[in-house]
Amino acid sequence: MKRYFNPNKSRWSEILSRPTQSFEAIEPIVREVFDEVGKQGDVAIKRYTAKFDGIELLDFKVSNAEISKAVGKVSGDLKEAIQLAKSNIKKFHGAQKTEKVVVETMPGVECWQEKRAIQKVGLYIPGGTAPLFSTILMLAIPAVLAGCKEIVLCSPPDGEGNLDPAILYTAQLCGVTQIFKVGGIQAIAGMTYGTETIPKVYKIFGPGNQYVTVAKQWATKLGVAIDMPAGPSELLVVADDSADAAFVASDLLSQAEHGVDSQVVLVSTSKELISKVELEIGNQLGALPRKDIATQAMANSRLIYVENDTTALEIINAYGPEHYIVCVENEAFYVQHTVNAGSVFIGNYTPESAGDYASGTNHTLPTNGYAKQYSGVNLDSFMKSMTFQKISKNGMKTIGNAVELMAEAEGLQAHKNAVTLRLKAINE
C-alpha cells in the first residue's frame, strides 16, 4: 500500500483515483457483443460464452433437475446460515414499505402517490473466482417483497458448465423465476434485448467487473434501467488509536480479496496506527487462500495520514466510498457529517463482512465515487412511484382559471381548451 502523509489538497484527486479503465477503453468490445446478441440471440450468447468463459454449452437455461441436484450438495450448516441471512434481510427490507400518500391540495382536488413493482427484473450474479450467492439474497429478497413478477438471474458458468450449488440453492430459496448460465457482457446484452431463451427485462441489478459495469451503462442507451454503475469493490476505513489494528487490517484485506482491481483506503489521524495496520496486513496476508489477488489489489490501495478529523472527513466525502468503516473515538462527528458513502459500519465490532452477508442491509452499493449521487439497492429500487389525481366539479371550478391562464401564457391553446370546455359544461 502507498503511504501519504498530509497530502496537499491539490493531489487528492490523483491519490484517490480508482484503478479502473475508462468507459471509452471498454466500450468497443461491449458494443460489439451487444450488436451480435441483438442480431443473433442465443447463437451469439453461446459463442461469447465459449470465448470468454471457455465452455461450450448446448443449453444455458438451468433445469429443475439441476436445481434439485444442487440443493442436495449444499451443507446443512450453510443452508442454516443462508436462511438466517435471508430472515434478517427480509426484516430490514420489509420495514422499508411505505403507505399510499394522499393529499387534497385544495377543495375538490385530490392527489395521491402509490408504488407499483417493476414487473420484469434481471439479476446479475458474479461468478468467476468467487460465486457470490450472497448477492442473490440482496437482490431477490427485495424483488419478491416489491412484487416483481419475473425475476431472471444470470451468472457465469464454471469450467464444467455448471453454477455453484450455493447459487442455485439460494436462487430457488429466494423466489428467482428463471436461471441462466451466462455471464459477462453477453448476459447483460441478453437481458437487454431478450433472446430465444433469455427474457427481456425492464431493469438490471447486480455488481460485476469493469466490463459488466460498462455493459450495464450501455444497456441504458437501449431503454433498460439499471440499479447503479457498480464496478470493482472498494472500502475506506477511518481509524484512530481507539481502533484495533488487527481488526482494521482484516477489514482492508476482506475487500482486497474480491479482485485485483479492488481498492482499499485507510485514513487516520494516527501515524502509529498506520504502522500497526501495515504490519498486521503483512501478518494476515500470508494465510489467505486468495493471497495473490489481495496482494495485487493492495498495489491500488492507500494509507493516508492527516492531522485532524476535519481534514479526514473532507477526504472521505471527496472519495465517496462504497463501504465505509468508522472506527474512531469521536464516531458521532464522522457519522453525522459524512454525506457520501454507500453503507456505513460503526465501531470495532462491526466488520464490513456483516453487511456483505447477514446483518440485513444491502451490499449492492455504488462504487467509483457514485455514492455522491446514487443510493445502494433497497426496496424502492424494485418499484416505481405513480401519481394519481381526481378533480371534482367544484375542484375544477376552483383550479380551472389558473390552468387556463398558465396554458395560454405558454401558447398551448389545446391545453387551455381542455379546461375551458369543462368549465363551460359545469356552468351550463
NORUR-V278534 format. One record per backbone hydrogen bond with DSSP energy under -0.5 kcal/mol. CO is the residue of the C=O (numbers start at 1). NH is the residue of the N-H. Records with the same first field share a line. If there is no record, write none. Layout:
CO = NH + NH
//
This chain:
2 = 303
4 = 6 + 305
8 = 11
9 = 12
11 = 15
12 = 16
14 = 17
18 = 20
22 = 26
23 = 27
24 = 28
26 = 29 + 30
27 = 31
28 = 32
29 = 33
30 = 34
31 = 35
32 = 36
33 = 37
34 = 38
35 = 39
36 = 40
37 = 41
40 = 43
41 = 44 + 45
42 = 46
43 = 47
44 = 48
45 = 49
46 = 50
47 = 51
48 = 52
49 = 53 + 55
50 = 54
55 = 57
60 = 181
63 = 67
64 = 68
65 = 69
66 = 70
67 = 71
68 = 72
70 = 73 + 74
71 = 74
75 = 79
76 = 80
77 = 81
78 = 82
79 = 83
80 = 84
81 = 85
82 = 86
83 = 87
84 = 88
85 = 89
86 = 90
87 = 91
88 = 92
89 = 93
90 = 94
91 = 95
93 = 96
94 = 97
100 = 102
101 = 113
103 = 105 + 111
106 = 109
108 = 110 + 392
109 = 105 + 106
110 = 390
111 = 103
112 = 388
113 = 101
114 = 386
116 = 384
117 = 119
119 = 149 + 150
120 = 202 + 203
121 = 152
122 = 124 + 205
123 = 125 + 154
124 = 126
126 = 132
127 = 130
130 = 132
131 = 133
132 = 135 + 136
133 = 136 + 137
134 = 138
135 = 139
136 = 140 + 141
137 = 141
139 = 143
140 = 144
141 = 145
142 = 146
143 = 147 + 148
150 = 121 + 152
151 = 177 + 178
152 = 123
153 = 180
154 = 125
158 = 161
162 = 158
164 = 167 + 168
165 = 169
166 = 170
167 = 171
168 = 172
169 = 173
170 = 174
171 = 175 + 176
178 = 153
179 = 62
180 = 155 + 182
183 = 187
184 = 187 + 188
185 = 189
186 = 190
187 = 191
188 = 192
189 = 193
190 = 194
191 = 201
198 = 195
202 = 225
203 = 122
204 = 227
205 = 124
209 = 213
210 = 214
211 = 215
212 = 216
213 = 217
214 = 218
215 = 219
216 = 220
217 = 221
218 = 221
219 = 222 + 224
220 = 223
225 = 204
228 = 230
229 = 231 + 367
230 = 208
233 = 263
234 = 323
235 = 265
236 = 325
237 = 239 + 267
238 = 327
239 = 269
240 = 243
243 = 245
244 = 248
245 = 249
246 = 250
247 = 251
248 = 252
249 = 253
250 = 254
251 = 255
252 = 256
253 = 257
255 = 258
256 = 259
259 = 262
263 = 235
264 = 302
265 = 237
266 = 304
267 = 239
268 = 306
270 = 274
271 = 275
272 = 276
273 = 277
274 = 278
275 = 279
276 = 280
277 = 281
278 = 282
279 = 283
280 = 284
281 = 285
282 = 286
284 = 287
285 = 288
288 = 291
290 = 294
291 = 295
292 = 296
293 = 297
294 = 298
295 = 299
296 = 299
297 = 300
298 = 301
301 = 2
302 = 266
303 = 4 + 305
304 = 268
305 = 6
308 = 312
309 = 313
310 = 314
311 = 315
312 = 316
313 = 317
314 = 318
315 = 319
316 = 320
320 = 369 + 371
321 = 342
322 = 343
323 = 236
324 = 326 + 345
325 = 238 + 327
326 = 347
327 = 240
328 = 331
329 = 331
330 = 333 + 334
331 = 335
332 = 336
333 = 337
334 = 338
337 = 339
339 = 341
340 = 321
343 = 324
345 = 326
347 = 350
351 = 354 + 355
352 = 356
353 = 357
354 = 358 + 359
361 = 360
363 = 365
364 = 377
367 = 370
369 = 372
370 = 373 + 374
371 = 341
378 = 381
379 = 382
380 = 383
382 = 118
384 = 116 + 386
386 = 114
388 = 112
390 = 110
392 = 396
393 = 397
394 = 398
395 = 399
396 = 400
399 = 403
400 = 404
401 = 405
402 = 406
403 = 407
404 = 408
405 = 409
406 = 410
407 = 412
408 = 411
411 = 413
412 = 416
413 = 417
414 = 418
415 = 419
416 = 419 + 420
417 = 421
418 = 422
419 = 423
420 = 424
421 = 425
422 = 426
423 = 427
424 = 428
//
